[in-house]
Amino acid sequence: MLLTKSNLELAQLISNNKVKLASTFDGILVSPAETVVTDGHLLVAVETNGTRAESFPDVPGLTPAVDDWAPFVLNTGAALSLAKSIPNKSNIPVLKTAAVLDTVDGKRNIAVTDLQNVNRSTVHLKDCPKFPDHKFVLNRAVQPGKEEFSITFNPALLSAVLDFITKSSGAKRGVTHGPSCTLRFKTSGDAVRIDSKTADGEKITALVMPMQNEPGTVDTTPGVIRSIKRSYRTTADLQTARNRLASLRAQVAELERALIDDPEN
């Protein structure tokens, strides 16, 4: 499997972090299914896009690209160097990827090419540090469909607010005390409230609105229904709650009728 720019750029998340739990985290895990980064305070995984190695051009003097390999750790600096050399614009999509090449003499190369120049990084597999058991951590986290409720945000909006709070509060990566922010949720249809303070102690209050579902659709997961009931019970607006629940039931009934009329669609 080939690696995209995003598979490598996630190294940015720890490249400037001066506080790490262990030197083994100073790199990204590269596997055929995904790349992963963690520093003990965050963990991010980006899946590979499924592009087969056979589409990557042969690089003179190097071994062929492969689809399967044992996971290894790539230094953050090397990952960012490879990502930087991947062209943002190219008429040949495969040139916007990096390839993991076959092992030779205990060394693994990762290469990027524009058909004229080659940028490669070599990993000595015997010296690879042991990466934390990220699958254990991910499996312990809430799984999609099992949450009480979920809220979908435009990441650019959420990032803009958090970047402002970071700069204003003086918060630093990897520090578990000092400046902080608190995210408060009500229901899946309400804005998230973010509370923090500037470095001088002034209160910061922010609201980030959720992205809406497709027109005409309503999230009917059990957690959402419970949150609607809790919300309206506290405001004593029972008639509004009844109207919303009636609308949900009507949509479910309409969907059931559609499935009966055309079960294949």
Buried (B, 14 or more C-beta within 10 A) or exposed (E): BBBBBBBBBBBEBBBEBEEBEEEBBBBBBBBBEBBBBBBBBEBBBBBBEEBEBEEBBEBEEBBEBBBEBEBBBBBBEBBBBBBEBBEEEEEEEBBBBBBBBEBEEEEBBBBBBBEEEBBBBEBEBEEBEEBBEBEEEEEEEEEEEEEBBBBEBEEEBBEEBBEBBBEBBEBEBBEEEEBEBEBEBBBBBBBBBBBBBBEEEEEBEBEBEBEEEEEEEBBBBEBBBEBBBEBBEEEEEEEEBEEBBEEBEEBEEEEEEEEEEEEEE
